Amino acid sequence: MGRGHENRELTVRKVADRLTQEHRPTFSVEFFPPRDAADEQVLWRSIRELEPLDPAYMSITYGAGGSSREGTIRNIARVASDTTLVPMAHLTAVGHSVSELRTVIGHFAAVGVHNILALRGDPPGDPMGPWSPHPQGLNYAEELVRLVRELGDFCVGVAAFPYGHPRSDDLDLDTAHLVRKLRAGADFAIAQLFFEADDFLRLRDRITAAGCDSLLIPGVMPLTTVRTLRKTIELSGATPPRWLVDRLEPLSDDPRAFRAAGLDIVTELCQRLLDEGVPELHFYTFNRAKATRELVSRLGLREPVTEPLASV
């Protein structure tokens, strides 16, 4: 029996409870399933390096069409049993029948995972390709939220889009879809990547104006390399502001300078969000710990609560 399991009864198991019981801003971290044994070592080294900072929770993504299902279940189970972290598993409806989704949700419950981020998901191969639901599957994330709620005592999160969903060109309609997901039983929403604090704050205002007071959490990518900037552009589905390009583009051939400037930009973004009353920041880690640790330190979000555990 792992040390995490021994401590689990003394810790909060659900994301929503953890966030509401905090009396100061906090942070969470997101990882993706490893592709091979070497990647798995990198993943767990990062998990162990971030664990002493006591994030509110950590999550592991779920590949399109369930392509990384086994890696997600295996590693999220290990988090639940062998660490002090609160785990959240991603789950997508793509390519799954309702029966298969029930099985996966049952797996999560069986390994001690009580938090699920419910996503419709993108088609495999081409994220913007035509959406074709499984013949015995689900069409919308709100249906998946209801299914998870029906199957156990889970805390459920959903995705939000500051610039609107890539398949939608109507922000009002997109906001209505988000509010429906939340009212279907979700406890909170995590906003996909954005470039400026006002982009997130406008989304928060739209939700509030729609009469919904659910918690909205900003997703933040540490800009440490040209690759992370490109990934932010890709995942946000938006064109970066001119000031950001002008600040970073001249540094493309100087990795050290790019990293320094990128982290300064993200620190400024996060500080503005905290100043606006945002209670939690969700960091996309790329399965690395260093940049997230630096941001957490700069922002004064956490002090280590234990000595770091040995990397595995």
Secondary structure, 3 states (H helix, E strand, C coil): CCHHHHHHCCCCCCHHHHHHHCCCCEEEEEECCCCCHHHHHHHHHHHHHHHHHCCCCEEECCCHHHCCHHHHHHHHHHHHHHCCCCEEEEEECCCCCHHHHHHHHHHHHHCCCCEEEEECCCCCCCCCCCCCCCCCCCCCHHHHHHHHHHHCCCEEEEEECCCCCCCCCCHHHHHHHHHHHHHCCCCEEEECCCCCHHHHHHHHHHHHHCCCCCEEEEEECCCCCHHHHHHHHHHHCCCCCHHHHHHHHHHCCCHHHHHHHHHHHHHHHHHHHHHCCCCEEEEECCCCCHHHHHHHHHHCCCCCCCCCCCCC
